């Protein structure tokens, strides 16, 4: 168990790893490795990609920064992630 798993670490666990999966799935479609996004963050990749876990905002912010850098600092990357997710949900429901 990671020290933050109990929520009694220095930062609250206030971001669902479901949000991490949105970024990871989008990056995989763009041939960006999961390791480039998730390595060295103090959590195993399996923890960060399980939809049932929570992480501190600072960890999510670092993942977000890496995603933007890996997309050539494109300020629209998170808009594109949102659109891709909306299409995936619409397609799955339809």
C-alpha positions as CSV (number, residue, x, y, z in Angstrom):
1,X,0.0,0.0,0.0
2,X,1.3,3.4,-0.9
3,X,1.5,6.0,1.9
4,X,-1.1,8.1,0.2
5,X,-3.6,5.3,-0.1
6,X,-5.1,6.0,3.3
7,X,-5.6,9.7,2.6
8,X,-3.5,10.7,5.6
9,X,-0.4,11.8,3.7
10,X,0.7,15.4,3.3
11,X,-1.9,16.0,0.5
12,X,-5.5,15.0,0.2
13,X,-6.4,12.4,-2.4
14,X,-8.9,14.5,-4.3
15,X,-8.5,13.4,-8.0
16,X,-9.9,10.2,-9.3
17,X,-7.6,8.1,-11.4
18,X,-10.4,7.9,-13.9
19,X,-9.2,11.3,-15.0
20,X,-5.7,9.9,-15.5
21,X,-7.1,7.2,-17.7
22,X,-8.7,9.8,-20.0
23,X,-5.2,11.3,-20.6
24,X,-3.5,7.9,-20.9
25,X,-6.0,6.5,-23.4
26,X,-5.8,9.6,-25.5
27,X,-2.0,9.5,-25.5
28,X,-1.9,5.8,-26.4
29,X,-4.0,6.6,-29.5
30,X,-1.3,9.2,-30.4
31,X,1.4,6.6,-29.8
32,X,2.7,8.2,-26.7
33,X,3.9,5.8,-24.1
34,X,2.2,5.4,-20.8
35,X,5.6,5.3,-19.1
36,X,6.4,8.8,-20.4
37,X,3.3,10.0,-18.6
38,X,3.4,8.0,-15.4
39,X,6.9,7.1,-14.4
40,X,8.6,8.5,-11.4
41,X,5.5,9.8,-9.7
42,X,5.7,7.8,-6.5
43,X,2.8,5.5,-7.5
44,X,3.0,2.3,-9.6
45,X,1.5,2.7,-13.1
46,X,-1.0,0.0,-12.1
47,X,-2.3,2.2,-9.3
48,X,-2.5,5.3,-11.5
49,X,-4.5,3.5,-14.1
50,X,-6.9,1.6,-11.9
51,X,-10.2,3.5,-12.1
52,X,-10.9,2.9,-8.4
53,X,-8.0,4.9,-6.9
54,X,-7.5,8.5,-5.9
55,X,-4.3,10.7,-6.1
56,X,-3.3,14.1,-4.9
57,X,-3.9,17.1,-7.3
58,X,-0.1,17.6,-7.5
59,X,0.4,14.2,-9.1
60,X,-2.5,14.8,-11.6
61,X,-1.0,18.2,-12.4
62,X,2.3,16.6,-13.2
63,X,0.6,14.1,-15.5
64,X,-1.2,16.9,-17.2
65,X,2.0,18.9,-17.7
66,X,3.7,15.8,-19.2
67,X,0.8,15.3,-21.5
68,X,1.0,18.8,-22.8
69,X,4.8,18.7,-23.3
70,X,4.5,15.4,-25.1
71,X,2.0,17.1,-27.4
72,X,4.5,19.8,-28.4
73,X,3.0,22.2,-25.7
74,X,-0.2,22.3,-27.7
75,X,-2.7,24.3,-25.5
76,X,-5.6,22.5,-27.1
77,X,-4.6,19.0,-26.0
78,X,-7.1,18.9,-23.1
79,X,-9.8,20.2,-25.4
80,X,-8.9,17.4,-27.8
81,X,-8.9,14.8,-24.9
82,X,-12.4,16.0,-24.0
83,X,-13.7,15.8,-27.5
84,X,-12.2,12.3,-28.0
85,X,-13.9,11.1,-24.8
86,X,-17.2,12.6,-25.8
87,X,-17.0,10.8,-29.1
88,X,-16.0,7.5,-27.4
89,X,-19.0,7.7,-25.0
90,X,-21.4,8.7,-27.8
91,X,-20.1,5.9,-30.0
92,X,-20.4,3.3,-27.2
93,X,-23.9,4.4,-26.3
94,X,-25.1,4.5,-29.9
